[in-house]
Amino acid sequence: MKAWTLDSTDAGIRLEEVREPLVRDGGAVLRMLAVQVPSYTRVLTVGGRGGIATPTVLGIGGIGRVEAVADDVHTVRPGDIALCTGFLATGRIADPEEVLLGWTGIGGRGTPSAATDAMRRVWRTGTFAERALMPASTLVALPGAERYPDLARLAFLPWLTVAAGAVERSALSPGDRVVVTGASGQLGGATVLLALARGAGRIAAVGRNSASLEHLAALDPRVRPVRSFGDRTADAAAIADALGGDADVAIDALGPAPTADLTMAAFDVLRLDGTMVLLGGVRQTLPIPYDELMHRRITLRGSWMASNETAYSVWRQVEAGLLDLTALEVITVGLDDPDAVLTLAEATNGLSFVALTP
């Protein structure tokens, strides 16, 4: 079969003919239908997003049709259309460990261990391929997906699931005033969609790409675009103005940023008893004042990935029309020219993305 392989972060991504994966205990083989190519994929392939187990077939997430399952697998069945999360956990309660397959990312403190190394060694078939072998625990059957009119749009489900995990952890209630920093990025755009579906009363969508923010604002009058000034005080004032006061919830979906100022601007506008959830890729130390966190009774939470139950809930919202994926701008591509696809992906943001349809 055709697949995108990465032998090392020095070699670059390549299109190769590789052996089709064979089903084995605990796993299922999927014929991949649509996989999102994140905008930062090229950066990841050269080691810019942390360590990755190589050599490997690259790719995380996506949807596929189940072709074969091991005798001990009952979470999906042949013929199912399933979501692949790529999120694999040891299942130990006392000291759980988690990894992303075909990608970068280790849960907890981010430190490799014998367990995380073994998980990544055993499962080396990512989803940028015609077929993928995945552990059953990373798959979620999507009943009714075969009737969805545009399967390429469902490639965005993994991002929506990650965003939904953050929205759940924020305890967002209908009518709440929400600020989403990094809203002009793909994860931020997904977060705005989830907040709307959850009934947010007003959303300050904060980012740097004006076109992406205006696209979000056109979806619903509850979304108020806020273009970042790059100054903490000015950004906080603009957010408060867009919300008409303090925020009940702040969700930070920023990617790597030169400073923590925009994240802290969102912290500054949280009301008493407000909640902040950190979802993005900021690599800065946050200067959280102890006394403010205490006296304002702020809840500060991290959110990394999400449960299979959350993934299924997102699909049910899409199926019911509560999450309208027609707002997405989808560029569909094939496997034949990886370099050209990565260039296309680099130019996407917000609710636009590249869907690989092998």
Summary of the structure (lengths in Angstrom):
residues: 358
radius of gyration: 20.0
end to end distance: 10.1
largest distance: 60.0
contacts: 1273
relative contact order: 0.16
helix: 31%
strand: 27%
